[in-house]
Amino acid sequence: MNSFVTGRRLARELGEWRSNAPAYKALAERVRVLLLDGRLSSGARLPAERELSQALEVSRTTVAAAYSKLREDGFLASVRGSGSTLHLPGHHRGEYALHHGLALDFSKATAPAYPGLQGAYAAALEELPAYLVHDGFDMVGLPNLRESIAQHYRDRGLPTSAEQIMVTIGAQHALNLVIRTLYSPGERVLVEQPTYPHALDAFSSVGARILAFPVRQDSGWDLQEAVLQIRRAAPSMAYLMPDFHNPTGLSMSVRERQYLAAAADREGTVLVVDETTALLDIDRGPLPPMASFSPNVLTLGSLGKVAWGGLRVGWIRGPRNIMAQLLRHRPAGDLGTPIMEQLAATALLRDLPSMTANRSLDLRRGRDTALGLLRRQLPQWNVHVPDGGLSFWINTGDVSSSALALAARSEGLGIVPGPRFGVDGAFERYLRLPFSYSDEQLGEGIAVLGRIAGNVGSHPLRMPLQAVI
């Protein structure tokens, strides 16, 4: 079922949408930005003209003209009696459509495939015939793979058995399975602010009431606010990334992990800990998993960031009673993780130390190269240097990252503006910039940003002339 956007919600999402352009054009352009950015979804039904005009305190003629402009540009479909529905030409989701076909796509914080990946698939292919006598529907994971994942946690100081592991089709699938299993309609969910966009998408898709607590580059996690939210609102679960947090790159200290885990245990809030970035260490050193401090933590893991994004193998680690619940709910969404990918993942985990060392060296090279380029070409930007992860979280000062993203698109560069990572359109003055690309790509992309940043103002719609399309 398509979602319906009320006039009040759209007015809140639009923020300060007025510009020097005629009101109807400014309104249409801002709606288009929200759609391309992913803050409004393709298929969402917009409010009636009268309702939106009242919410924005503008004339109905202005709203009608804005809707007409969106229809003319292919971003809105209207059917008499059914309202007006947002539409992305080409039927792609907002974030993908924004960067489809561009020469440089920095919208994804991802890294090239591990050089040993082909060998892992070759080894998997040799083992595959032994599994073809089975039905191939594997709902929990191959025993050898589950044991390898359990050993990975034991090596990090966390006692774990294979029975505490479920293999999934990537970490995003794992998160959605956890939500379908543990979430009940009307409950509250606590998230970091900013946070991983697709986690927000997953919680929003079930209508969760999202609460947020800040993660700041100068002071880290606001744990007092987090604990206050847990005590007052009793969220059923809290989603967080304590290791090389996406997008800030920060990591929780041991004391912070202990403190938050204890608070969640007292109030019965399940901590859903995303460790997809935990192996992306550059120069921090190991820290104990969050689950070391509470038996009730659910940990999500994946090889997507350290091996290859196309290897869709992830996992959930948790207490046995919750793992049993997950297994009961899983067949409603899928019928198991592909065997071939599991065999490749098993081979890769045998090579995990070499794989993480290789990734660390490559990320150090990218981070230091990109940092040098940014300091030379955009010295006015405040660039925090993370000790791991895949990207910078940059304070762009008085530059709107939404306007910057549109301007960059006209130059063949895809970037994701800061509001994609926040609740209710926050972080307009922030930009996530991955440093996991080649030196040549980083040079070209940052050169584009250096050329256009001076022409982009603080308002999301004040873009250089060539970006107005």
Secondary structure, DSSP 8 states (H G I E B T S, - for coil): ---B--HHHHHHHH-S---SS-HHHHHHHHHHHHHHHTSS-TT-EE--HHHHHHHHTS-HHHHHHHHHHHHHTTSEEEETTTEEEE--TTS--HHHHHHTT-SEE-SS------TTHHHHHHHHHHHGGGGTTS----SS--HHHHHHHHHHHHHTT----GGGEEEESSHHHHHHHHHHHH--TT-EEEEEES--HHHHHHHHHTT-EEEEEEEETTTEE-HHHHHHHHHHH--SEEEE--SS-TTT-----HHHHHHHHHHHHHHT-EEEEE-TTTT-BSSS-----GGGG-TT-EEEEESTTTT-TT---EEEE--HHHHHHHHHHGGGT-S---HHHHHHHHHHHHTHHHHHHHHHHHHHHHHHHHHHHHHHH-TTSEE---SBSSEEEEE-TT--HHHHHHHHHTTTEE-EEGGGGSGGG--TTEEEEE--S-HHHHHHHHHHHHHHGGG--SSTT---GGG--
